[in-house]
């Protein structure tokens, strides 16, 4: 017959002190012990089969500021809340494995779009798998990634434009977006290491951590960069309005606080990432005029997305759009222009005899492309004067500015027309 043991409070316990409702039979205890032993035995056989050996001598100090290795990361498990030396987790083996796989990406066959998709699948998860627990990636990964994706020695390509269109493969900006999305899965923000990591990535995009709630996730406040960069103001305002009307935010309404857990807040984060990419465009480029006035909301409009879907369905069309959008179009002025040297004869337009055969000339003025301009003008309701009035970022690469039209829908339509014209120029120019 099984005897019974009963549990009591602190201090020495006797059978008379036990609570009757806490009684557990010895048979039940023995049965549970057998289950645990069986589970341990199964784990041991599995470890042996795959060649895994446990290092029983390894110990980790989780109550100190020293970094320890844990689950593929090196992190401070016991950073004090008021410590000035808090560091975000870093990959266990550093960033060299990420650099190695990026370099291998350049050797893969296929188009630039193919390598971009492969980077999304194989390269980015190499260091984003632990988001939000990851430090800001080193800046040199940006140049390595761009070089691997374009796989050409020409310097005509504009990295800022490319990453604004493909922000998810940007090592720094794309990781910041991923962190501010993944943090919504975390149930609390009390950990100083986690909070520090989120603050780092928020700062990359021009935000400060304003607070945290279980319902609205991490609350971000614009750090003031939007005052000099109006292209993200509308997105931040919409994100702030969504948070306010949800009733999950109690505080003074100032239009600058967004939630990472809400669709409009996530959209504002992506817009901020695209704006940061465009800010990296070198203003010395001839096609940089107006790049700080680009209407980024047009990139998210359904008409623009439909155009991208249709263009990317055909590899040749996708290649034309890629070259045009990212500033790499081949023209006589770009090929033969050299500072301090006169190559006027080589830069003459072969179609109309204009002195400068530039991308803007072909796109807006050259009679040789008048038929295409007329067709697009009729299809999209564009006046003849509109073409010549556009800034170079539009006339040389198809990025529409806020001044081009009053509404986002109109800008999206005009951007489609501008890119179709640019692609036609490339096609007809050979």
SULHUCOR-V611493 format. One record per pair of residues at least 6 apart in sequence whose C-alpha atoms are under 8 Angstrom apart, sorted by the first residue. I is the first residue (numbers start at 1). GAP is how many residues later the second one is. D is the distance in Angstrom with one decimal. If there is no record, write none. Layout:
{{I GAP D} {I GAP D}}
This chain:
{{2 23 6.5} {2 24 6.3} {2 25 6.8} {3 22 6.7} {3 23 6.7} {4 19 6.4} {4 20 6.3} {4 21 5.3} {4 22 6.7} {5 10 7.1} {5 13 7.6} {5 18 5.9} {5 19 6.2} {5 20 6.9} {5 21 7.7} {6 9 6.7} {6 11 7.9} {6 12 4.5} {6 13 5.9} {6 14 6.6} {6 16 5.8} {6 17 4.8} {6 18 7.0} {7 6 7.7} {7 10 7.9} {7 11 5.0} {7 12 6.1} {7 15 6.1} {7 16 7.1} {8 9 6.2} {8 10 5.0} {8 11 6.3} {47 6 6.8} {60 8 6.4} {60 9 7.9} {61 7 7.3} {61 16 7.6} {61 17 7.8} {62 6 7.9} {62 14 7.3} {62 15 4.6} {62 16 4.8} {63 14 6.6} {63 15 4.2} {63 16 7.3} {64 12 7.4} {64 13 7.1} {64 14 4.9} {64 15 6.3} {65 11 5.5} {65 12 7.2} {65 13 5.7} {65 14 4.9} {65 15 7.4} {65 21 7.7} {66 9 8.0} {66 10 5.8} {66 11 7.9} {67 7 5.7} {67 8 4.8} {67 9 4.5} {67 10 7.1} {68 6 5.2} {68 7 5.5} {68 8 6.4} {68 9 7.2} {69 6 6.6} {69 23 6.4} {70 22 8.0} {72 19 6.3} {72 20 5.1} {73 16 6.2} {73 17 5.7} {73 18 4.7} {73 19 4.3} {74 15 5.6} {74 16 5.3} {74 17 6.1} {74 18 5.1} {75 12 7.5} {75 13 6.8} {75 14 4.4} {75 15 6.6} {76 10 7.5} {76 11 7.0} {76 12 7.8} {76 13 7.2} {76 117 7.0} {77 116 7.8} {79 7 6.3} {79 113 6.7} {79 114 6.8} {80 6 7.9} {80 112 7.1} {81 110 7.8} {81 111 5.5} {86 106 7.6} {86 107 6.5} {86 110 7.1} {87 48 7.8} {87 106 6.7} {87 109 7.2} {87 110 7.6} {88 45 6.9} {88 46 6.0} {88 47 4.8} {88 105 5.8} {88 106 7.2} {88 108 6.3} {88 109 4.9} {89 44 5.9} {89 45 4.9} {89 46 5.6} {89 104 7.6} {89 108 7.6} {90 44 5.6} {90 45 5.6} {91 36 7.0} {91 43 7.6} {95 42 7.9} {95 43 7.9} {98 25 7.1} {98 28 6.5} {98 29 7.1} {99 42 6.8} {99 45 7.5} {101 22 6.7} {102 17 7.9} {102 21 6.7} {102 42 6.8} {102 43 6.1} {102 46 6.6} {103 41 7.2} {103 42 7.9} {103 45 6.3} {105 10 6.9} {105 13 8.0} {105 14 7.4} {105 43 6.0} {105 44 7.4} {106 9 7.9} {106 41 7.5} {106 42 4.1} {106 43 6.2} {106 45 6.0} {107 41 7.9} {108 7 7.3} {111 208 7.9} {112 37 5.8} {112 38 5.9} {112 39 7.9} {113 205 8.0} {115 34 5.9} {116 33 6.4} {116 53 7.2} {119 50 6.7} {120 48 7.3} {120 49 6.1} {124 45 6.7} {124 47 7.3} {127 7 7.8} {128 6 7.3} {128 47 6.5} {128 50 7.5} {131 47 6.8} {131 48 5.1} {131 51 6.0} {131 52 7.4} {132 46 7.5} {132 47 4.4} {132 48 7.1} {132 50 5.7} {132 51 5.5} {132 62 7.2} {132 65 7.0} {132 66 6.8} {133 46 7.8} {133 60 8.0} {133 61 6.1} {133 64 6.4} {134 63 6.4} {135 62 6.0} {135 65 7.5} {135 66 7.9} {136 36 6.3} {136 39 7.5} {136 40 7.5} {136 61 7.9} {136 64 6.9} {136 65 6.4} {137 34 6.4} {137 35 5.6} {137 38 7.8} {138 34 7.5} {139 32 8.0} {139 33 7.1} {141 30 6.2} {142 28 6.3} {142 29 5.8} {142 30 7.2} {145 25 7.6} {145 26 7.7} {146 13 6.7} {156 171 6.5} {156 172 4.8} {156 173 7.7} {157 166 7.8} {157 169 5.9} {157 170 5.5} {157 171 4.7} {158 123 6.9} {158 168 5.4} {158 169 5.7} {158 170 7.3} {159 121 8.0} {159 122 7.1} {159 167 7.5} {160 117 5.0} {160 118 5.0} {160 119 7.2} {160 120 5.4} {160 121 4.8} {161 116 7.0} {161 117 6.0} {161 120 7.1} {161 164 7.2} {161 165 5.3} {161 166 7.7} {162 163 7.7} {162 164 5.5} {163 6 7.3} {163 7 6.1} {163 111 7.4} {163 114 5.9} {163 115 8.0} {164 109 7.5} {164 110 4.5} {164 111 7.1} {164 112 8.0} {164 113 5.2} {164 114 6.1} {165 109 7.4} {167 6 6.7} {167 7 5.5} {167 106 6.9} {167 107 6.4} {167 110 7.6} {168 6 4.4} {168 7 7.6} {168 9 7.9} {172 32 8.0} {173 31 7.2} {173 32 7.3} {173 100 5.8} {173 103 7.9} {173 104 7.8} {174 99 7.5} {175 26 7.8} {176 25 4.8} {176 26 6.8} {176 28 7.0} {176 29 7.4} {177 24 8.0} {177 92 6.6} {177 93 6.6} {177 96 7.3} {179 19 7.0} {179 22 7.1} {180 18 7.0} {180 21 7.6} {180 22 7.3} {180 80 6.3} {181 79 6.4} {181 80 7.3} {181 85 7.3} {183 15 7.8} {183 34 7.7} {183 35 7.5} {184 33 5.5} {184 34 7.1} {184 76 7.0} {184 77 6.0} {187 27 6.9} {188 26 7.4} {189 6 6.2} {189 23 7.2} {198 11 7.8} {199 9 6.6} {199 10 6.0} {202 6 6.0} {202 7 7.0} {202 18 7.7} {203 20 7.9} {205 64 7.4} {205 67 5.9} {205 68 5.9} {205 71 6.8} {206 16 6.2} {206 17 5.4} {206 18 7.4} {206 19 6.0} {206 66 7.5} {207 13 5.9} {207 14 5.5} {207 15 4.6} {207 16 4.8} {208 12 5.5} {208 13 5.2} {208 14 6.4} {208 15 5.8} {209 9 7.1} {209 10 6.1} {209 11 4.7} {209 12 6.3} {210 8 7.7} {210 9 5.2} {210 10 5.1} {210 11 5.7} {210 47 7.5} {211 7 6.1} {211 8 5.0} {211 9 7.1} {212 6 4.4} {212 7 5.6} {213 6 7.7} {215 33 6.9} {216 27 7.8} {216 32 6.4} {216 33 7.8} {216 43 5.8} {216 44 7.3} {216 45 5.6} {216 46 7.2} {217 42 6.3} {217 43 6.0} {217 44 5.3} {218 41 5.9} {218 42 5.6} {218 43 7.2} {219 38 6.5} {219 39 5.7} {219 40 4.7} {219 41 6.4} {220 37 5.5} {220 38 5.3} {220 39 6.3} {220 40 7.4} {221 35 5.4} {221 36 4.4} {221 37 6.5} {222 14 7.8} {222 34 5.5} {222 35 6.7} {226 6 6.2} {226 7 5.7} {227 6 7.6} {229 46 7.9} {229 63 7.5} {230 63 7.9} {231 44 7.4} {231 62 6.9} {231 63 6.9} {231 64 5.9} {231 65 6.2} {231 66 7.8} {231 171 8.0} {232 36 7.0} {232 39 6.2} {232 40 6.1} {232 43 7.2} {232 64 7.6} {235 29 7.3} {235 30 8.0} {235 32 7.0} {235 33 4.8} {235 36 7.1} {235 62 7.9} {236 19 7.3} {236 20 6.3} {236 21 7.6} {236 22 6.8} {236 29 7.2} {236 32 5.4} {237 18 5.3} {237 19 6.5} {238 26 6.3} {238 27 7.8} {239 18 7.6} {239 19 5.1} {239 20 7.1} {239 23 7.8} {239 24 7.8} {239 25 4.5} {239 26 4.5} {239 27 8.0} {239 28 7.8} {239 29 6.5} {240 15 5.2} {240 16 6.0} {240 17 5.3} {240 18 4.8} {240 19 7.6} {240 25 7.4} {241 14 6.9} {242 20 7.7} {242 22 6.7} {242 23 7.9} {243 6 6.4} {243 14 7.9} {243 15 6.3} {243 16 6.4} {243 19 7.6} {244 9 7.4} {258 7 5.2} {259 6 5.1} {259 7 7.5} {260 6 5.6} {271 25 6.8} {271 26 7.5} {274 22 7.6} {275 21 7.5} {278 13 7.0} {278 14 7.3} {279 13 7.1} {281 7 7.1} {281 10 7.9} {282 6 7.1} {283 6 7.5} {286 106 7.5} {287 40 7.4} {287 105 5.1} {287 106 5.1} {287 109 5.9} {287 110 7.4} {288 104 6.7} {288 105 5.6} {289 102 6.1} {289 103 5.3} {289 104 5.6} {290 101 5.9} {290 102 6.8} {290 103 5.7} {290 111 6.9} {291 102 5.7} {291 108 7.7} {291 110 7.7} {293 108 5.3} {293 109 6.1} {293 110 7.8} {294 105 6.5} {294 106 5.7} {294 107 4.0} {294 108 5.9} {295 105 6.1} {295 106 4.9} {295 107 4.6} {295 113 7.8} {295 116 7.5} {297 111 6.5} {298 6 7.0} {298 102 8.0} {298 110 5.6} {298 111 7.1} {298 113 6.0} {298 114 4.8} {298 117 7.8} {299 6 7.3} {299 113 7.2} {301 107 7.4} {301 108 6.9} {301 111 6.4} {303 106 7.8} {303 109 6.5} {303 110 6.9} {304 108 5.6} {304 109 7.2} {304 111 7.6} {304 112 6.5} {307 109 6.9} {311 6 5.6} {311 7 5.4} {311 10 7.5} {312 6 4.6} {317 106 8.0} {320 103 5.7} {320 106 7.2} {320 107 7.9} {321 98 7.1} {321 102 6.2} {323 6 5.9} {324 72 7.6} {324 73 5.3} {324 74 7.3} {324 95 7.4} {324 98 6.4} {324 99 6.7} {325 72 4.7} {325 73 6.0} {325 74 7.2} {325 94 7.4} {326 71 6.5} {327 69 6.9} {327 70 5.5} {329 30 7.4} {329 97 7.3} {331 26 6.6} {331 27 5.8} {331 28 6.3} {332 14 6.9} {332 15 5.0} {332 16 7.5} {332 17 7.8} {332 24 7.8} {332 25 5.6} {332 26 6.5} {333 14 5.3} {333 23 6.4} {333 24 5.8} {333 25 5.4} {334 24 7.3} {336 7 6.5} {336 10 6.7} {336 11 6.7} {337 6 6.7} {337 10 7.7} {344 11 7.2} {344 12 7.9} {347 8 6.6} {347 9 5.4} {347 10 5.7} {348 6 5.7} {348 7 4.7} {348 8 5.3} {348 9 5.5} {349 6 6.5} {349 7 6.3} {349 8 4.4} {350 7 7.9} {351 15 7.6} {351 16 7.7} {351 17 5.8} {352 14 6.6} {352 15 6.7} {352 16 6.9} {359 36 7.2} {359 37 5.5} {360 32 6.9} {360 35 5.1} {360 36 5.4} {362 6 7.9} {362 7 6.9} {362 63 6.7} {363 6 7.5} {363 24 7.7} {363 32 6.2} {363 33 7.5} {363 58 6.6} {363 59 6.3} {363 62 6.7} {364 23 5.0} {364 24 5.3} {364 31 6.9} {365 22 7.9} {365 23 6.9} {369 56 7.2} {372 49 7.0} {372 52 7.4} {373 48 6.8} {376 6 7.5} {376 41 6.3} {376 45 7.6} {377 6 6.3} {377 7 7.3} {380 33 7.0} {380 34 7.2} {380 37 7.0} {387 8 7.7} {390 14 7.4} {393 6 5.7} {393 7 7.4} {394 6 5.4} {394 7 7.3} {394 24 7.0} {395 23 7.4} {395 27 8.0} {396 26 7.6} {397 22 7.3} {397 25 7.2} {398 17 6.1} {398 20 5.1} {398 21 5.0} {398 24 7.1} {399 16 6.5} {399 19 7.9} {400 11 6.5} {400 12 7.9} {400 14 7.2} {400 15 5.4} {400 18 7.9} {401 10 7.7} {402 9 7.4} {404 7 6.7} {404 10 8.0} {405 6 5.6}}
